[in-house]
Amino acid sequence: MQFSDNEVFAKQLDAQDSLHVSREKFHLPANRSGEPLIYFAGNSLGLMPKAAKQIVEQELEDWAKLGVDAHLKAKTSWYSYHETLRGPAARLVGAQPIEVICMNSLTVNLHLMMATFYHPTKSRFKILMEDPAFPSDTYAIKTQIIHHGLDPKDALILARPRSGEFTVRTEEILDLMEKHADELAVVLIGGVNFFTGQLFDIPTITAAARKHGITVGVDLAHAIGNVPLSLHDWNIDFAVWCSYKYLNAGPGAVAGAFVHERHATNTNLPRLAGWFGNDPNTRFRMHLEPEFIPVPSADGWQISNPPILSMAPLRASLAIFEEAGMDALRQKSIKLTNYLQFLLESEPDGQSKKQYTIITPRQADQRGCQLSILVREHPKELFSKLEAADVKCDFREPNVIRVAPTPLYNTFHEVWRFANLLR
């Protein structure tokens, strides 16, 4: 659409926004005067849904009144609590319910998936990742390689941006897969890159990998709740995610995993087992049933019983996503980032181009709701000034400010205010 840098135009966009009501469902951090901050840090920690407190308090009340009986007699049974998250989570990632399980943390889930899907052989032992990948993924994958007696210098292949560029071209990934097709065991890609905000072409990458029999895993930490996903139809093998960023489930909240149906129903696959991944029909026979019989679904990778107080806030957030709809959120997200890009690049004297560069892809279909801004001079000083002006975003060394106008609770007027502050 045709944008304007006029403040009235920003307010008109908000007046026309059908999702504006979602903002009222969240607690907004405020300054000392009680005015809401410009909170563009949903890519690090999403805001708290107002309904979360009541849901958590219900679990605390059930614990206080029922004790151990709350496992079956709580308002929402603790024993099957994870099942309340399955449907909404599956819809967010484009999966069948049996392919999704909410459990653990992202990196723990990544290790669990690698225990099943990474079995290096003498000929096929390499793993392909993007660079930079989120550090925890890199740590996990390097230690997985070492765990199998291999050297990351030999077994890890990194797809890097070309010289003078900031994002990884799809063709670079495809070329590396073609070059190392007989050596690659796993391709692990971030759905949306944490640093640049680049949205990877997962369907194309997956199709190319499967042509060569390469397993595909995706880290959805910055993608789930941010962009539409179709994991089942894309035919990826596994995915993992956290829920404290765009899913607004709170610090350290329960994470999730996807296992494609063709694997989820295969109870013969190797895995690291725990009692809640066992057949529920025999789960409580305990020592009388010493053999592990995995559930023929993603539940078969569940290690422990559901962490109730970690899951409760996620129920509140998922209900908001269900009401808003991912397609509508994506449309607003694209408009927010397009508007921000327009404002940051609209100075008539071109001064902004001398001071900073947006390193996130310009095409809206190649990014999520994040714009990463490379600052050429005094980046930390600029970030400090933004913080002093009641802007909450984040800084990544050495010189990048990440800004995430999140469609559930951010406004076009906030985008307008931020752009003027930055300029």
N, C-alpha and C positions, 0 to 999 in steps of 0.2 A: 504494500500500500504506500501511498504518498505521505511521508512524515513531515512534521514541522517541528522546529526547535522552540516553539512558543509554549509557555507554561499552560496556557488555556487548552492547547491541543492535548497535552498529557492528561489533564483532568477530564477532558472529553473521552479519551480512551478508557479511563477508569469508569466513567459513567456508563459506557457501553459494554463493560466487562461483566459477563454473566457469572463468572467465577469469583467476583469480588466478595461475595458472601462467605467464601471459604476462609478468608482472612480473619473473620470474626470467630472462627473455631479454634484459634491458636492464641497462646499467651505471647505478647510482643515485648521483648526487652525494652526498657525505657531509660532515658537519661535522668539526671537529677531533678529536672523540671517535670518529669512525668511524661515527656513526649517520646513516642516510639523511636527507637534507633532505626536507621536504614540497615536492615539485617540482610546482608547478601552473603551469608556464610552457611547456607543450607547444604552446601557441598561438603562441609566439615561436620556440622551438627545441626540437624533440623530442629525447628521450634517445637515446643510442647503443646500437643492438643489439649484443649481445656477438659475434654472428656476423660483424659488419661487418669487424672487424680481420682475420680469417682470409681473407675474400674480397679485401680490399684487398692484403694481403700476397701472395696468389696472383698478382695482376696485377703487383705489383712483381717477384716472382720470375720470372714469365714475361718481363717486360721485361729483367731482368738476364741471363737465360739465352738468350733468343731474339732480342732486339733487334727489328729490323723484321719478322722472320718471325712474331712473336707476333700480327700482324694476322690471320693465318690459322691459325697452329699453337698458339696459346695454349690453355690448358685450356678457356677460353671465348673463342671467336674475337673479337678486337677489331673486326674488320670488320663483324660482324653483332651486336655487343654490345647495341645498342639493342633488338634483337628479343627479347632475354630479358626485357625489362621490359614489352613490349607487352601480353601477355595479362593479367597481374595488374593492370596499370594500367587497362586497358579494363574489367575486371570491377569495379574500385573506382568508376569513374565511370559505369557502366552504358552502355558503348559497344561497338560492334563493333571488333575488332582493327584493321581498316584505318582507323578514325577517330582513332586515338591515336598520338602520337609523343612520346617523352621527349627533350628537347633544350633547350639554352640556359638562360636564366633567365626568370622570369615576365614581366618588363617587356619583354625582348627579344621574347618570343613574342607579347606583346600588340601590339607594333609590327608584327610580321610579319602578324598576323591583320588589323590595321587596314589594312595595305597592300593586302590582298585585298578586305576587306569594306567599307571606307569610301571611297566615291567620290562626294563631294558634288556635287549639281547646283544649279542656280539656285533650284529650289524645295525640294529635299530635301537639307539640309545640316546638320541639327541632331543632337546626341547627347544622350541622356538618361542620367543617372547618379544614384545615391543620394548623399545628403549626411549625414554625412561618408563619402566613399569613402576607400580606402587612398590615402595621398598619392602614391605612385608611379603609381597608375592615373590620378590627376588630372593629374599632370605629363605623363604620356604622352599622354593624350587632348587636353589643351590644346595640346601641341606638334604633335600630328597636325592639329588644326584650323588652327593657324598655318601649318603646312607646306602646306596647301591654300589659303593666302592669305586665310583667314577670321579673324574676331575671336571668341575664346572668349566674350566678353560677349554676342555675338549667337547663337552656335552651340551653347553648352552650357546645357542645362536640368537643374536639380537638383531632385530629389524630397526634400523636407525633412520632418522630424517636425512635427506640429502644435504650436502653442504649448502649453507645459506638458507635452509628451510627449517621449520620448527615441528612439523608433523610428519608422520610416516605415511608414505603413499601406499595404497593398496597393492599396486604393482610390485613394490619392493618386497612385500610379504609374500606375494605369489611367486616372485622370482626366486626367493630364498627357499620356498617349499619345493619348487621344481628342481632347484639345484641340489637340494639335500633330501629328495623324496625317499631314497632308499635308506636313509640314516635316521629320519625323524620318527620319534615315537609319539610325541605330543606337541600340539600347538596350543599355547595358553595366551590369550589376548584379553586385554581390558575392554569391556564394552564401550566405555567412555574413558579416555585417558585422564588420570587425576591431575596432571600438570597442565596440559594444553586444552583440555575439554573436547578433544577430537572424538567424534563418534565413528567407530570402526565399522567397516562393511562386513559384518559378521556372516551374512548369508553367502557372500562371494568367497570369503576366506574358508568357510566350512565346506562349501561344495568342492573347492580345489583340494582341500586336505583329504576329504573322503575319497576322492578319485584315486589318491595314493595310499589309502588305508591308514591315514594318520588320525589319531584321536584328537578331538578338539574340546578344549575347556575354555570357559569365559569367566572373567572376574567382573561381576555386575555392580560392584560397590558404588560406582558413580553413574550407573545406568538405570537401575531399578527405581521406579518412581520418577524418573527423569525423562526417559524416551520409551516409546512403544516397543515391545519385545515379542518375538514369536519363536521361542526356543524349540518347541516341539516341531513346528513346521520347518525351521531352519536346519533341523536334524543334528544339532550339536550333541556331544556326548554327555558333558556335565557342565554345570555352572555353580558359582558360589556368590554370595553377597552378604553385606551387612545391612542393618536396618536403622542405623542412627543418623544417616545423612538425609537423603531425600524422603526416607520412610518415617522420619520423625518419631522414632520409638525410644529415644533417650540414650544417654551415654552407656556404652557397653551392652546395648540391647541384644536380644537374641538374633542370630544371623539365619541364613537359609542356604539350601542347596537344591539343585535340579539334577536329576538323573534321567536320561531319556528312557522312555518306556521299554525300548528293546533291551536295555541294561537293567532297569529297575525291576523287571519281572524275572530276571535271570538269577535265581537264588544260588547258582553255582559260582558266581563271581567272587573272587577273593576280596576280603575287606577286613578292617579292624572292627571287632564286634563289641557290643555292650548289650545289657539286658533289655533295653527298650527297642532294640532292633530285632528282638526275638519274636517269634510267633505269639501273639497275644493270647491264643488259646492255651498255651503252656507256660506263659511268662511267669505266673505265680506258683508254679510247681517247684520253682527254685532248684534245690539240689537233687530233686527227683528227676529232673530233665537236664542233665549236664551238657547235652549237645546243643549247639547254637543252630536254630532253624530260622533263617532270616525272613522277615515279612516280604512278600513279593511286590514291593513298591519302594519308593524312596525312603520309606520308614525303616527299611532294612539297614540303613546306614546310621540310624539314630543310636547314640551311645547311651545316654542317660535319660532319666525321667524329665518331663518338661520343667524348665525354670520359670515358675509361675510369675514371680514379680518382675522378671525380665520380659516376659511375653505380654503381660497385661497392657502396657502402653501401646504396643503395636496394634492391638485390637482397635484402639481408639483411632489411630491414624489410618488403618486400612479401611475403616468405615467411611472416612472422609474421601479417600480415593474412590471407593465404590460409588459414592454419591456424585463426585465431580466427573469421573470418567477420564481415562488416560488420553483419549483422542482430543477432548476439549482442552485438557491440560497442555498437551503438546502444541496445539495451535496457539494458545496464549504464550507458551514458552518461546516459540519461534518469534512471535511478535515482540516480546520483551527484549530478546537479544538483538533482533534486527533494529529495534528502536534505539537501544543503547549504542550499537555500532554506528548508526546514523549520527547520533548526537556527538559521539567522540571523534568522528571524522568530518564534522561539518564546519569546522572553523575556517573562515574564508582565507585567512592568511597562511593556512597550513601549518600553524605553529605546533599543533598536536603531533604531527608526523615527525617533528624534530625531537619531541620529548618522549613519546611512547608509541608502541606498536602493538596491535592486537595480534597475538600469535595463534589464536583459535581459528579454525577454518572459517572462511567468509561465507561459505554456502551453509544455509541453515540446516540442511539435511545431513550435514557432516559434523554437527556439534550438538551438545546438549544445551542446558540452560546456563552454562558457564562461559564467560569470556575471560581469558587470561591476558593480562596487559603487561608487556615488557617495558620497563621504565629505564630510560637511558642515563639519566642523571639523578643522583641522590634518591634512589628508590626507597630506602628505609625511611628517609626523612619525609618523603611524600606519603608513605603509608601511615606514619605517625600523625601527620596532619589530618589525614582522613579519619583516623580513630578519634582525634580530638574534636572533629566536626560531627561526631555521633554516627559514623559509618562503621559497620562491622563486616569486614571481609577478611581475607587472610593473605599472608605474604609467604612466598616460596623463594628460597635462595636460588640464585644470587640477586635477582632483580625482577621478579614476577609477582604481580598482585592478581589474585584470583577473585572474580566477582561472579556471584551466582544469583541473579534475580529469579526466584523460585515462584512458579505460577500459582501455587496454593495460597501463598500469603503475601507476596510482594506486589507492588503497584507500579503503574506507568509513571505516576508522579514521583515515586521514589527513584525510578530510573532517571528521570529528568533532573531531579535534585542532585543525584550522585554525579551525573555527567558535568553539571555546572560546577560542583565542588572540585572535581578532578581537574577540569580545565582551568 
